[in-house]
Amino acid sequence: MPPITALLVFIIFAAGVVAGGLGGVLGLGGGVFLVPFLHLALGFPLRSAAAISLATVIATSSTATAGRAGKHLINLRFGMVLEVATVAGGLAGGLTAQLFAESTLERLFGVMAIVVAVVVLSRLNRRNVLHASVDPGRLGGAFYEAESGGMVTYRIKRLPAALAASFLAGNVSSLLGLGGGIIKVPVLNAWCGMPMRAAAATSAFMIGVTATGGAIIYFGRGDLPALAAAPAVLGVRLGSAVGLRWSQRASARWLKMLMAGILVVVGVVMFIRSAR
């Protein structure tokens, strides 16, 4: 692990601002950007980078949830149903992270990033929008969307598959320090019928709870360096607040393209790293 200096603290803070901004826009929590930077650029062990990222995910979630409160973007009922499975997976991931070699975790990170990018691109021109008068069902919802200038209604589909995917998301996210957004947003959008904005907002609400279980386990094992986590949390908190405002003006298609492009780059970089 690199020595904690004033310069390193500033770099981590700046990286946190960038990761938080992108994470706030896409509902991913920032871990998919921060973990590779801490690990590849700054030399932190992957487990420590994951632990720091999980701490920042909690900060991103609280900021994004507070910023979207009252706008009906967050589907609280559906989010809490999925969170039961996700937290169970997150606790399991925090325990099993100690059983894998670092190169294995790097390859897993790369595979997940690229697979999710493909899923996002496959739905680039599709939107989960029903007529405003359609009944959303018990777990669906509706919200006002500035992009279309009207109310957007959606209905939740494939709940059993969503629960199974949420458990897997919690497990993998805790292993890799992602908070779960990298899997949850595409799953909610592609499988469960949620519009991109609602999926990102609901994911941002959920990832804070998911990350807490894994972060506690990492902290108990001594993998969470507090001096490095503190500037990362502050930076991510600031960046996510800025990203949240920006996301309200961006189109859903552009958000999907940004997410897919970043995921592919991150996935390739992690594969290259694992081969060394």
ABEGO torsion letter per residue (X at the ends): XBBBBAAAAAAAAAAAAAAAAAAAAAGAGGAAAAAAAAAAAAGBBAAAAAAAAAAAAAAAAAAAAAAABGAGABBAAAAAAAAAAAAAAAAAAAAAAAABBAAAAAAAAAAAAAAAAAAAAAAAABBBBBBAABBAEAABBBBBBAAAGBBBBBBBBGAAAAAAAAAAAAAAAAAAGAGGAAAAAAAAAAAAGBBAAAAAAAAAAAAAAAAAAAAAAAAAAGABBAAAAAAAAAAAAAAAAAAAAAAAABBAAAAAAAAAAAAAAAAAAAAAAAAX
